[in-house]
Amino acid sequence: MSEYFDDTRSVLLDLEQYSADFRTRRRDPNGTREAWKIERRQYFSDPDDPPWVAFSEGRWDDSIRLIEENRPLYRRYYEQVRDEGVTLYRVRVVEEPVQLYVRWELHYLRLSADAGEKIRVVKAADIHEYEDNGPLPEIIATGANTVYRVLYSDDGQPTGARRIIDSESFRRCVDLCKEMYAAGEDLDAYFEREIAPLDPPRPG
């Protein structure tokens, strides 16, 4: 992990501090007009999100319907990001066989992609060269040389982030994101081939 993010040089932010800091630095006029994210974990939890709650309760059809109902909200958010002149990129690492949570989340990510985020899928089996020292951290690089390692509780809820502001760390993380993004597969293509043909899971 230290190859891409050195915790000893970072500042710890709680969730509220991280959210505010990210919004500010993403809009930095002196920074890059891109935000790059690697999403490596195979499970997240969000008890404040109705679609996630429905998913966690085994109500698959309700959950997918609730995701779709979020489309106007997502459209407004990505319009705001575009108005800021920023493009969001995400690399979603997927372990196979695809876990049920990831299968569900890809429906959400497809909504994000439809609204404007640039998302590609990378198979975990194809990134061994980057994980000699363990799984990659959840990384976001944006603004003027700012890199975050997003932190989560054991059950997958976000708790904050560690932040580094350093040109060399930023370059290294952005290069990693771009390499993985270039090697990945467009989300829509992956979804149509691997996810769309699957039957809904049985309740519970």
C-alpha positions in Angstrom: 0.0 0.0 0.0 2.8 2.4 0.9 3.9 2.3 -2.8 0.8 4.3 -3.7 -0.2 5.9 -0.4 2.1 6.6 2.6 0.0 6.9 5.7 2.9 8.3 7.7 2.8 11.5 5.5 -1.0 11.9 5.6 -3.5 13.9 7.5 -6.5 12.1 9.0 -10.0 13.6 8.2 -13.3 12.5 9.6 -16.2 11.9 7.2 -17.5 15.4 7.4 -14.1 17.0 7.0 -13.3 14.7 4.1 -16.5 15.5 2.3 -16.0 19.2 2.6 -12.3 19.0 1.8 -12.9 16.9 -1.4 -15.5 19.3 -2.7 -13.3 22.3 -2.2 -10.1 20.7 -3.7 -12.0 19.2 -6.6 -13.0 22.8 -7.6 -9.5 24.2 -7.2 -8.9 26.4 -10.3 -5.2 25.7 -10.1 -5.6 21.9 -10.0 -6.4 19.3 -12.6 -9.8 19.3 -14.1 -10.2 15.5 -13.4 -10.9 13.3 -10.4 -9.6 9.7 -10.5 -10.9 7.0 -8.3 -10.0 3.3 -7.7 -12.8 1.3 -6.0 -11.3 -2.0 -4.8 -13.5 -3.2 -1.9 -16.1 -5.8 -2.8 -18.7 -4.6 -0.3 -19.9 -1.3 1.1 -22.8 -0.5 3.3 -25.0 2.7 3.4 -27.9 2.4 5.9 -29.0 5.9 4.9 -29.6 4.9 1.3 -33.0 3.4 0.6 -31.8 1.3 -2.4 -29.1 -0.2 -0.2 -31.5 -0.9 2.6 -33.8 -2.7 0.2 -30.9 -4.7 -1.2 -29.7 -5.6 2.4 -33.2 -6.8 3.2 -33.3 -9.0 0.1 -35.8 -6.9 -1.8 -33.9 -6.9 -5.1 -36.7 -5.6 -7.4 -37.5 -2.8 -5.0 -33.9 -1.9 -4.7 -33.4 -1.7 -8.5 -36.5 0.4 -8.8 -35.3 2.8 -6.1 -31.9 3.2 -7.9 -33.8 4.2 -11.0 -35.8 6.8 -9.0 -32.5 8.4 -8.1 -31.8 9.3 -11.8 -32.9 13.0 -11.6 -30.7 13.5 -8.5 -27.7 12.0 -10.2 -28.3 14.0 -13.3 -28.3 17.2 -11.3 -25.1 16.2 -9.4 -23.2 15.4 -12.6 -24.4 18.6 -14.3 -23.0 20.5 -11.4 -19.7 18.7 -11.7 -19.6 19.5 -15.4 -20.4 23.1 -14.7 -17.3 23.1 -12.5 -15.3 21.9 -15.5 -14.4 18.6 -13.8 -14.6 15.1 -15.3 -14.9 12.1 -12.9 -13.2 8.9 -13.7 -13.6 5.6 -11.8 -11.9 2.2 -12.0 -14.2 -0.5 -10.5 -12.2 -3.6 -9.6 -14.4 -6.7 -9.7 -13.5 -10.1 -8.2 -14.9 -13.1 -10.0 -17.2 -14.8 -9.5 -19.0 -11.5 -9.0 -20.3 -11.1 -5.5 -24.0 -10.2 -5.1 -23.2 -6.8 -3.6 -21.0 -5.9 -6.6 -23.6 -7.2 -9.0 -26.1 -4.8 -7.3 -23.7 -1.9 -7.2 -23.0 -2.1 -10.9 -26.6 -1.1 -11.4 -25.9 2.0 -9.4 -22.6 2.7 -11.3 -24.4 2.3 -14.6 -26.7 5.2 -13.4 -23.6 7.2 -12.6 -22.2 6.5 -16.0 -25.4 7.4 -17.8 -25.2 10.8 -15.9 -21.7 11.5 -16.9 -19.0 9.6 -14.9 -16.4 7.8 -16.9 -16.3 4.2 -15.5 -14.4 1.1 -16.5 -14.3 -2.4 -14.9 -11.1 -4.2 -14.2 -11.0 -7.8 -13.1 -9.1 -8.4 -9.9 -7.3 -11.3 -11.6 -5.7 -8.8 -14.0 -4.1 -6.5 -11.4 -1.8 -8.8 -9.5 1.2 -6.7 -10.6 -0.2 -3.8 -8.5 -1.0 -5.9 -5.4 2.3 -7.5 -4.4 1.8 -6.0 -0.9 -1.9 -6.6 -0.6 -5.1 -5.2 -2.1 -5.0 -1.6 -3.5 -6.4 1.1 -1.2 -9.5 3.0 -2.1 -7.8 6.0 -3.8 -9.1 9.4 -5.1 -6.7 11.8 -6.8 -8.0 15.3 -7.6 -7.4 19.0 -7.5 -3.9 20.4 -7.0 -1.8 17.3 -6.0 -4.3 16.0 -3.6 -4.7 12.2 -2.9 -7.1 10.6 -0.5 -7.2 7.1 0.9 -10.9 6.6 1.8 -11.4 4.8 5.1 -14.2 2.4 5.9 -15.4 0.5 9.0 -15.3 -3.3 9.0 -18.8 -3.5 7.6 -18.1 -1.1 4.7 -19.4 2.2 5.9 -17.2 5.3 5.1 -15.6 6.8 8.1 -13.3 9.5 6.6 -10.1 9.6 4.7 -6.3 10.2 4.9 -5.1 13.0 2.7 -1.7 13.7 1.2 -0.9 16.9 -0.8 2.3 16.0 -2.7 3.1 16.2 -6.4 5.0 12.9 -6.5 2.3 10.9 -4.7 -0.3 12.6 -6.9 1.5 11.7 -10.1 2.1 8.1 -9.0 -1.6 7.6 -8.1 -2.9 9.3 -11.3 -0.6 7.2 -13.4 -1.8 4.1 -11.7 -5.5 5.1 -12.2 -4.9 5.9 -15.9 -3.0 2.6 -16.5 -5.8 0.6 -15.0 -8.5 2.6 -16.7 -6.9 2.1 -20.1 -6.7 -1.7 -19.5 -10.3 -1.9 -18.3 -13.5 -2.5 -20.0 -16.3 0.0 -20.5 -18.9 -0.5 -17.8 -21.8 -0.8 -20.2 -20.1 -3.5 -22.2 -19.2 -5.5 -19.1 -22.7 -5.0 -17.6 -24.5 -6.2 -20.8 -22.3 -9.3 -21.0 -21.9 -10.3 -17.4 -24.7 -8.8 -15.3 -27.8 -8.1 -17.5 -28.4 -11.8 -18.4 -28.5 -12.9 -14.7 -31.9 -13.7 -13.2 -32.8 -11.7 -10.1 -31.6 -13.4 -6.9 -34.1 -15.2 -4.8 -35.5 -13.3 -1.9 -33.4 -13.5 1.2 
